[in-house]
Amino acid sequence: MASNRHLARMIAVQTLYEWAFLSERFPVDAKLDEKKKVGEILKRNYDEFQKSLNNKDFLYGLVWGTLEERERIDKIIKPAAPEWPIDQIALVDLTVLRLAIYELLFKREVPPKVAINEAVELSKALGGPNSSRFVNGVLGTVYRASDIYDPKEDKKPKEAKKKK
């Protein structure tokens, strides 16, 4: 199931990235047209991978949830990456961050470390050479500033002393 969710996240990023890329170049005036376009992209991407994906609801929930919370998510990203204005973040990195923050702070179905790790893996697979470090840093900052942060999670267990 975990790998199936990873595939769903990959398809969600692909869908959100394609929509964002097209929106930048061919802006739409009406929200209805926007939803229709996303729906078309999502259906096409799902149809391509449906034999390998058994959790359509998870995929669709990620895409529509991320889009619905996009403005709030972007407001969360800004202070977490102050040297990188939203319009200067590589689109694939921004897409991965949006999805991860949605899953981390809004959906909350998986532990924070899982959401962050999945985003780092997606950025390694889809982004540039520094994408994973950037995504990890931003998500770590977002997580530590959130109301779900538990400082105890940052403390690593002490290694047991080796007996001679």
N, C-alpha and C positions, 0 to 999 in steps of 0.2 A: 504494500500500500504506500509506503514512504516514497519509493521510486515513482509510483504513479502520481503522487502529489508533486514530486519534483518535475515530472513531465507537464503536469497541469500548470505549474508556475512558469515553466519555460514557454508554454503556449500563451499564457496570459501576458508575459513580457513581450512576446512576438506581436500579439494583437495590439497591446497598448502602444508599442513602439511604432507599428505601422500606422495606427490612427494618428498619433502625435506628429509623425513625419508628414503625413498627408495634410493634416490640419495646418501645419506651418506654411506649407506651400500653396494649399488651396483652402483657405478659411471658409467655413460655412457660416451663414447668417443665423440660422434657426437651430435651436437645441434639438428639435425633432429630426432635422437632417443629420445632426451629429450622432444621435442615438441610432438612427437607421444605418449610418455608415459603420459605426462600431459593431452593430449587430451583424452586418454583412461580413465584416472582417472576421469576427469571432466565429460565426457559423462556418465560414470557409476553413479557418484554421482547425476548428474542432472536427469537421468532416474529414480532414486530411489525417488526423491522428486518432480518430474515434476507436479504431480497433485496438489500440494500445492504451486507451484511457477509459477507465470504468467509472470515473467520478465527474460527470458533466456538471453537476451542481456546484462542486467545489471550484472548477474552472470559471464558470459563469459568475459565481459569487465574487471571486477575486477581481475579475475584470470590471464588473458593474460597480462593485464596492469601491475600488480604487478610483474609478472615474467620478463617482458621486462625491467622494471625499477629497478630490484632487486639490481644490483651493485650500482647504484646511491643511492638507499634507504639505503643500508648497510653503505655507506659512511656518510650518515646523522645520522644514529643510533650511530656510533662510538663516536663522541664527545658528544652526548646527554647522553650516558651511559658509561663514561670513565672507571669506575671500573668494567665493564662487557664486556670483549671482545666478539665479535659476537659468537665465538665458545663455549662460556661459558653460553650464555643466553639459557634458556630452549627453546626447539624447538617450543613448542606451543606459548610461549610468543613472540618469534622472528617472528613467522608466523603472529600473530595478529598485531605486530608492523609494519611489512612490508605492510600488507594490509591497515592498518590505514594510514600510511604515504603516500602510493600511493593515497588513497582517499583524504587525507588532502592536499597534496602538488601538486599532478599531475593531478588527475581527477577533483577535485574542483567543484563537483556538489552539495555538501551539505555544510552547514555552518560548520566551524571548530569545534564548540562545539558538533555538531551531530557526526562528524567523531570520535572525541575523546570519547564521551559517548558510542558510539556503540562498540568501541574497548575495553573499560573498561568492558562493559557488556559481551562481548565475552570472555574476560580473566577471568571474574568471573565464567562463565559457563564451560570453558574448561581448565583453568589453575590451578595452585596451590593456596594455601592460601594467598600468597603475590603477586600474579600475577597482580591483578587489580591495586594495588598501584604502582608497578613497571611500568606497561604500562602507567598509567596515568602520572606518573612523567616524563618518557621519552617523551611521546607525548606533554606534556606541555612545556618541554624544546625545543623540535623541533619546536613547533608552535611559541613560543616566539622568536626564532632565525630566523624565516622565514620572507619573504617579505610580507606575508599576515597578519601578526600579527597587531592587533589594540589594543594599550595599554588601550584604553577606555573600552574595554570589560572586563578588569580585575577589574575595579572599580565597586563595588557593590552599588546599590542605598541605600541611607540612609533610615533607617526605620522611618516612620512617628511617631512622638511622640504621645503617647497615651493621649487622652483627658480624664480628670477625670470628 
